[in-house]
Amino acid sequence: MKKLIFYALLTVLLPACSAQKEVVGTGPDLMMSLLGETPIEEDLQELCDRFGGRVTGTEANLQSVNWGVQKFKEAGVAVTKEAFTIPSLWIENATIATVSGATHFTPKVVAKYYSKTTPKGGLKLPIVEVGFGTEEDFEKAGTSVKGKFVLVEADLCLDVDGLFKEYSDAAMIDARAAAAGAVGIINMSSRPKKLLYRFIASDGPDHGLVNIVMAREDAFRCQRILRSGGQLDFEVELDAVTETEITSYNVIAEIKGSERPDEVVLIGAHLDSWGLGTGANDNGCNVAMMIDIARQMTQLKVRPKRTIRFALWNGEEQGYFGSWGYTKSHQQELDKHIMTMSVDIGSGAITGFFTNGRPEMARITKQVMKPVAGLGAKGVLDVPIVGTDNFDFMLEGVGNLVAQHQPFNYGINYHASSDTYDKVDLAALKMNATIVGSVALGFANLPPEQVTWKRQSYQEVADIIEKFHLEFPMRMFGVWKVWERGERGRKREK
């Protein structure tokens, strides 16, 4: 089957390859190699099945870092392990819950990251149902929620748009519940069939509520009883490891440029994941992609004109700490970073790239994508993305791309126990590696006169944030205050 797919794709790509001299920076040998037989699937399976969920700060995560280093070494690529600091750590040991009162049962639950822990022996309080947790719902509930758990309904979430809506809603619900004096929140799972997943509490380590996700069917059971006049108590014991300022590691590999080695094209994917599943679509598939692109470039003795750097980021799920750490430790090099790319929306086919409010980059990205247009990568959407490892490069004024994917299996399995190897679109992953490898090499080989963009100033970055109304999503992901205080991103000009 792999060979049939390969030969079918050859018929699509050969016309582009035959026109190489007319298109900037293409690499037909690399494209053919990435579409052929490579160990990308075996690497992904090993990463997911051997290490499982790779929560930053755990032994599984550290082992996966060492695995990534070894994979690059085996590929013949120069690699290093770079340390950075995470300001806070939260790792769930166990969350045990019981519903009692008008009925008695044990619901399926999981705690949100940074949820407040409970006293030893647990916490038992009444449940108040507050609909979807809108402002009107909390006004209607009034003082009845004070000192209690609130149960919040959620729509089904089956795609990426639904995910961002859920993040947005959760940020407002967290704030309303805290303002109303609730002790905790029981969030109805937005996934069917008792599927659980983990989000991060909207105000990060400062979160002061016991914040739980309950299986959808169990939450509806509670809601029906409460709406019919029954009374329910929620008893929960939440134990978690909490630490401050831990050290973690990124994996950074590179192929030196042959003509302009001080100029860098950086492509990356985050290695860490949540611990419920095995981090396959989020984001092991794209970790395996980075290793495979580096491996094939080395085997083919590709000599890009600029340095191509490969990053396996860590601490992404907690707030993009690994890529933030890189921008701090490589601050003196950022003026020479020509393009950075984050690949982090699963294994669905790449349809193009977000160019993050940089029209000059949008134009050249369209040009560099021409050789892989036959694989479906044609679109450019020049709007900023907040939510992955491009973020700190955007704040630092560095040109940045985010791969745009079809939503194959992504939304429903996002951060969930079902994010496992069998959910990955392996055929699309091969095509995606070809697209990303070709685009990276295209940027690396651009003639100097075509690199018309420069690193932006603080004011230019601030203008993008204002123009695209990024304050709310930055608050939603807990990264607004550090930008506002000047602790993160480009510094104000004196």
Buried (B, 14 or more C-beta within 10 A) or exposed (E): EBEEBBEEBBEBBEEBBEEEEEBBBBBBEBBBBBBBEBBBBEBBBBBBEEBBBBBBBBEBBBEBBEBBBEBBEEBBBBBEBBEBBBBBBBBBEEBEBBBEBBEEEEBBBBBBBBBBBBEEEBBBBBBBBBBEBBEEBBEEBEEBBEEBBBBBBBEEBBBBEBBBBBBBBBBBBBEBBBEBEBBBBBBBBBBEEBBBBBBBBBBBBEBBBBBBBBBBBBBBBBBEBBEEEEEBBBBBBBBBEEEEEBEBBBBBBBBEBBEBBEBBBBBBBBBBBBBBBBBBBBBBBBBBBBBBBBBBBBEBEBEBBBBBBBBBBBBBBBBBBBBBBBBEBBEEBBEBBBBBBBBBBBBBBBBBBBBBBBEBBBBBBBEBBBBBBBBBBEBBBBBBBBBBBBBBBBBBBBBBBBBBBBBBBBBBBBBBBBBBBEBBBBBBBBBBBBBBBBBBBBBBBBEEEBBEBEBBBBEBBBEBBEEBEBBEBBBBBBBBBBBEEEEBBBEEEE
